[in-house]
Amino acid sequence: MKIRTVFVCFAIIVSCAAEVLAGAPHQIAGFALGGKIEDYSDRLRMDSELPIRYAEYLKEVEIGDIPGFKSGLVVYGDCASPGRIARIKLKYADSSEKFYDTLLEKLKKRFGKPQEWRGDPFHVMSAWKWSFTDEKGNRIGMILQHNTEDSTEKLGNVIKLYMYNFLEEELECFEQKQPKESRPARREVEKVEKAAGWDDLMPK
């Protein structure tokens, strides 16, 4: 009986893991992790391109006008793989809590329950994090947050999609090129004219 129970539990774990692998998100709003930034120049404000402060091995650029989104940044490498997209951060046009609650439920149905609460105890900022590993072994993070008051974070509804290993590769490349004494301290690596459907607003 015990052996059968263990086998059933193992089968469930394997099944769930397979779903996570198959369902790991890689893109949102037409931008794909691992894609080349130049392939999206017509959807970006390329004149806004800047290196990220304290993370000069990365650059960021603002998105253009995309239905369903108010603003956003696409981050890409500038060392290990110049131009490779490593992080996408987008603010939705709808900043309401109702929109956040609806989107959260839709994300749960598509990707399963989030693994980590990233908000505060009083829900001034609500934030949930999912973690995935895709079929190539890439480690992907996704965060959905709703913020009403915290001025240190973007207000409204924001989604973040990023590839851990791409960010790590860029940092390691940068550090290898810097004299040891000059290396910065490590830090943790993280107008709409027409309507957009829910599928356009969710990672895929």
DAVENQUI-V276999 format. One record per residue. N is the residue number from 1. RES is the residue in three letters. PHI is phi in whole degrees, 0 to 359 (NA if undefined). PSI is psi in whole degrees, 0 to 359 (none if undefined). D_LAST is the distance of its C-alpha to the last C-alpha in Angstrom with 2 decimals. Layout:
n=N res=RES phi=PHI psi=PSI d_last=D_LAST
n=N res=RES phi=PHI psi=PSI d_last=D_LAST
This chain:
n=1 res=MET phi=NA psi=317 d_last=40.65
n=2 res=LYS phi=295 psi=319 d_last=39.21
n=3 res=ILE phi=298 psi=317 d_last=38.00
n=4 res=ARG phi=296 psi=319 d_last=36.22
n=5 res=THR phi=298 psi=316 d_last=34.57
n=6 res=VAL phi=298 psi=318 d_last=33.37
n=7 res=PHE phi=297 psi=317 d_last=32.01
n=8 res=VAL phi=297 psi=317 d_last=30.10
n=9 res=CYS phi=298 psi=317 d_last=28.60
n=10 res=PHE phi=297 psi=318 d_last=27.65
n=11 res=ALA phi=297 psi=322 d_last=26.00
n=12 res=ILE phi=294 psi=317 d_last=23.92
n=13 res=ILE phi=298 psi=314 d_last=22.86
n=14 res=VAL phi=298 psi=318 d_last=21.96
n=15 res=SER phi=297 psi=316 d_last=19.99
n=16 res=CYS phi=296 psi=319 d_last=17.98
n=17 res=ALA phi=298 psi=320 d_last=17.44
n=18 res=ALA phi=297 psi=322 d_last=16.24
n=19 res=GLU phi=294 psi=320 d_last=13.60
n=20 res=VAL phi=296 psi=318 d_last=12.43
n=21 res=LEU phi=299 psi=314 d_last=12.56
n=22 res=ALA phi=289 psi=330 d_last=10.69
n=23 res=GLY phi=259 psi=9 d_last=7.89
n=24 res=ALA phi=300 psi=126 d_last=7.66
n=25 res=PRO phi=285 psi=143 d_last=4.69
n=26 res=HIS phi=232 psi=346 d_last=5.89
n=27 res=GLN phi=212 psi=157 d_last=5.31
n=28 res=ILE phi=203 psi=144 d_last=6.29
n=29 res=ALA phi=56 psi=26 d_last=9.29
n=30 res=GLY phi=88 psi=358 d_last=9.55
n=31 res=PHE phi=258 psi=139 d_last=10.18
n=32 res=ALA phi=239 psi=134 d_last=9.13
n=33 res=LEU phi=300 psi=134 d_last=10.71
n=34 res=GLY phi=89 psi=348 d_last=13.66
n=35 res=GLY phi=286 psi=166 d_last=14.04
n=36 res=LYS phi=269 psi=130 d_last=17.52
n=37 res=ILE phi=301 psi=326 d_last=18.36
n=38 res=GLU phi=294 psi=338 d_last=20.86
n=39 res=ASP phi=287 psi=349 d_last=18.39
n=40 res=TYR phi=244 psi=15 d_last=17.16
n=41 res=SER phi=301 psi=331 d_last=20.71
n=42 res=ASP phi=284 psi=351 d_last=20.88
n=43 res=ARG phi=248 psi=6 d_last=18.17
n=44 res=LEU phi=235 psi=158 d_last=19.81
n=45 res=ARG phi=265 psi=85 d_last=23.28
n=46 res=MET phi=297 psi=338 d_last=24.49
n=47 res=ASP phi=287 psi=353 d_last=27.85
n=48 res=SER phi=265 psi=2 d_last=26.36
n=49 res=GLU phi=301 psi=130 d_last=25.53
n=50 res=LEU phi=213 psi=148 d_last=27.09
n=51 res=PRO phi=289 psi=148 d_last=27.34
n=52 res=ILE phi=280 psi=131 d_last=26.29
n=53 res=ARG phi=299 psi=132 d_last=29.45
n=54 res=TYR phi=68 psi=6 d_last=30.36
n=55 res=ALA phi=215 psi=62 d_last=27.48
n=56 res=GLU phi=294 psi=350 d_last=28.84
n=57 res=TYR phi=280 psi=359 d_last=26.85
n=58 res=LEU phi=235 psi=150 d_last=23.80
n=59 res=LYS phi=235 psi=156 d_last=23.56
n=60 res=GLU phi=227 psi=152 d_last=21.61
n=61 res=VAL phi=217 psi=146 d_last=21.39
n=62 res=GLU phi=282 psi=148 d_last=20.76
n=63 res=ILE phi=282 psi=160 d_last=18.29
n=64 res=GLY phi=275 psi=203 d_last=20.03
n=65 res=ASP phi=280 psi=113 d_last=19.98
n=66 res=ILE phi=234 psi=126 d_last=16.53
n=67 res=PRO phi=307 psi=131 d_last=16.58
n=68 res=GLY phi=94 psi=349 d_last=15.71
n=69 res=PHE phi=236 psi=140 d_last=16.15
n=70 res=LYS phi=273 psi=320 d_last=19.61
n=71 res=SER phi=198 psi=175 d_last=19.28
n=72 res=GLY phi=174 psi=165 d_last=17.37
n=73 res=LEU phi=229 psi=138 d_last=17.88
n=74 res=VAL phi=248 psi=126 d_last=16.30
n=75 res=VAL phi=252 psi=137 d_last=18.10
n=76 res=TYR phi=219 psi=160 d_last=19.07
n=77 res=GLY phi=287 psi=155 d_last=21.70
n=78 res=ASP phi=224 psi=21 d_last=25.32
n=79 res=CYS phi=218 psi=285 d_last=26.99
n=80 res=ALA phi=295 psi=313 d_last=25.51
n=81 res=SER phi=221 psi=81 d_last=23.07
n=82 res=PRO phi=306 psi=129 d_last=23.90
n=83 res=GLY phi=90 psi=353 d_last=21.17
n=84 res=ARG phi=280 psi=126 d_last=18.25
n=85 res=ILE phi=289 psi=128 d_last=15.47
n=86 res=ALA phi=242 psi=339 d_last=15.44
n=87 res=ARG phi=207 psi=143 d_last=14.38
n=88 res=ILE phi=229 psi=125 d_last=12.83
n=89 res=LYS phi=232 psi=119 d_last=14.59
n=90 res=LEU phi=231 psi=141 d_last=14.44
n=91 res=LYS phi=255 psi=128 d_last=16.90
n=92 res=TYR phi=286 psi=152 d_last=16.35
n=93 res=ALA phi=294 psi=325 d_last=19.20
n=94 res=ASP phi=270 psi=115 d_last=19.95
n=95 res=SER phi=261 psi=8 d_last=21.51
n=96 res=SER phi=285 psi=155 d_last=22.82
n=97 res=GLU phi=291 psi=329 d_last=22.64
n=98 res=LYS phi=298 psi=316 d_last=22.05
n=99 res=PHE phi=298 psi=315 d_last=18.75
n=100 res=TYR phi=302 psi=312 d_last=17.78
n=101 res=ASP phi=298 psi=318 d_last=18.93
n=102 res=THR phi=294 psi=315 d_last=17.07
n=103 res=LEU phi=296 psi=320 d_last=13.68
n=104 res=LEU phi=301 psi=316 d_last=14.51
n=105 res=GLU phi=294 psi=322 d_last=15.29
n=106 res=LYS phi=293 psi=322 d_last=12.16
n=107 res=LEU phi=293 psi=322 d_last=10.13
n=108 res=LYS phi=298 psi=319 d_last=12.88
n=109 res=LYS phi=293 psi=325 d_last=12.57
n=110 res=ARG phi=278 psi=321 d_last=8.95
n=111 res=PHE phi=241 psi=0 d_last=9.43
n=112 res=GLY phi=88 psi=177 d_last=13.22
n=113 res=LYS phi=290 psi=144 d_last=15.75
n=114 res=PRO phi=294 psi=154 d_last=15.65
n=115 res=GLN phi=266 psi=344 d_last=18.24
n=116 res=GLU phi=213 psi=134 d_last=20.04
n=117 res=TRP phi=274 psi=127 d_last=21.59
n=118 res=ARG phi=245 psi=4 d_last=21.85
n=119 res=GLY phi=273 psi=187 d_last=23.75
n=120 res=ASP phi=263 psi=164 d_last=27.54
n=121 res=PRO phi=298 psi=336 d_last=29.84
n=122 res=PHE phi=262 psi=2 d_last=30.68
n=123 res=HIS phi=61 psi=26 d_last=27.16
n=124 res=VAL phi=298 psi=318 d_last=28.11
n=125 res=MET phi=237 psi=119 d_last=24.74
n=126 res=SER phi=261 psi=130 d_last=22.22
n=127 res=ALA phi=209 psi=131 d_last=19.43
n=128 res=TRP phi=239 psi=143 d_last=17.34
n=129 res=LYS phi=239 psi=136 d_last=15.78
n=130 res=TRP phi=250 psi=148 d_last=13.49
n=131 res=SER phi=232 psi=138 d_last=14.13
n=132 res=PHE phi=224 psi=157 d_last=12.58
n=133 res=THR phi=231 psi=122 d_last=14.07
n=134 res=ASP phi=274 psi=182 d_last=12.36
n=135 res=GLU phi=293 psi=344 d_last=14.57
n=136 res=LYS phi=264 psi=2 d_last=16.13
n=137 res=GLY phi=87 psi=6 d_last=17.18
n=138 res=ASN phi=289 psi=140 d_last=15.15
n=139 res=ARG phi=258 psi=118 d_last=15.13
n=140 res=ILE phi=244 psi=137 d_last=12.20
n=141 res=GLY phi=243 psi=146 d_last=12.88
n=142 res=MET phi=221 psi=130 d_last=11.28
n=143 res=ILE phi=231 psi=131 d_last=13.89
n=144 res=LEU phi=245 psi=128 d_last=14.28
n=145 res=GLN phi=224 psi=150 d_last=17.85
n=146 res=HIS phi=233 psi=122 d_last=20.42
n=147 res=ASN phi=232 psi=127 d_last=23.64
n=148 res=THR phi=252 psi=335 d_last=26.82
n=149 res=GLU phi=222 psi=334 d_last=29.52
n=150 res=ASP phi=291 psi=107 d_last=28.70
n=151 res=SER phi=286 psi=349 d_last=29.62
n=152 res=THR phi=279 psi=348 d_last=28.39
n=153 res=GLU phi=237 psi=160 d_last=24.76
n=154 res=LYS phi=297 psi=136 d_last=23.14
n=155 res=LEU phi=283 psi=156 d_last=24.13
n=156 res=GLY phi=91 psi=210 d_last=21.87
n=157 res=ASN phi=251 psi=126 d_last=18.19
n=158 res=VAL phi=227 psi=142 d_last=16.14
n=159 res=ILE phi=236 psi=140 d_last=12.79
n=160 res=LYS phi=235 psi=134 d_last=12.84
n=161 res=LEU phi=228 psi=125 d_last=10.51
n=162 res=TYR phi=210 psi=158 d_last=12.79
n=163 res=MET phi=251 psi=109 d_last=14.01
n=164 res=TYR phi=305 psi=309 d_last=17.33
n=165 res=ASN phi=292 psi=331 d_last=18.98
n=166 res=PHE phi=294 psi=316 d_last=18.48
n=167 res=LEU phi=297 psi=320 d_last=20.15
n=168 res=GLU phi=294 psi=319 d_last=22.82
n=169 res=GLU phi=298 psi=320 d_last=23.58
n=170 res=GLU phi=294 psi=317 d_last=24.21
n=171 res=LEU phi=296 psi=315 d_last=26.47
n=172 res=GLU phi=297 psi=320 d_last=28.37
n=173 res=CYS phi=298 psi=315 d_last=28.97
n=174 res=PHE phi=297 psi=315 d_last=30.29
n=175 res=GLU phi=295 psi=323 d_last=32.53
n=176 res=GLN phi=294 psi=334 d_last=34.00
n=177 res=LYS phi=271 psi=351 d_last=35.07
n=178 res=GLN phi=260 psi=143 d_last=36.69
n=179 res=PRO phi=301 psi=139 d_last=40.18
n=180 res=LYS phi=306 psi=319 d_last=39.87
n=181 res=GLU phi=289 psi=343 d_last=41.92
n=182 res=SER phi=257 psi=3 d_last=39.76
n=183 res=ARG phi=291 psi=136 d_last=36.33
n=184 res=PRO phi=288 psi=156 d_last=34.60
n=185 res=ALA phi=297 psi=141 d_last=33.95
n=186 res=ARG phi=295 psi=145 d_last=30.59
n=187 res=ARG phi=224 psi=160 d_last=28.16
n=188 res=GLU phi=296 psi=132 d_last=24.98
n=189 res=VAL phi=265 psi=109 d_last=21.87
n=190 res=GLU phi=197 psi=none d_last=19.38
n=191 res=LYS phi=NA psi=112 d_last=23.72
n=192 res=VAL phi=264 psi=125 d_last=21.46
n=193 res=GLU phi=260 psi=342 d_last=23.31
n=194 res=LYS phi=223 psi=157 d_last=21.14
n=195 res=ALA phi=286 psi=153 d_last=18.99
n=196 res=ALA phi=241 psi=141 d_last=15.20
n=197 res=GLY phi=281 psi=166 d_last=13.70
n=198 res=TRP phi=302 psi=323 d_last=11.62
n=199 res=ASP phi=295 psi=332 d_last=8.57
n=200 res=ASP phi=285 psi=342 d_last=9.26
n=201 res=LEU phi=259 psi=359 d_last=9.55
n=202 res=MET phi=244 psi=149 d_last=6.52
n=203 res=PRO phi=296 psi=157 d_last=3.81
n=204 res=LYS phi=227 psi=none d_last=0.00
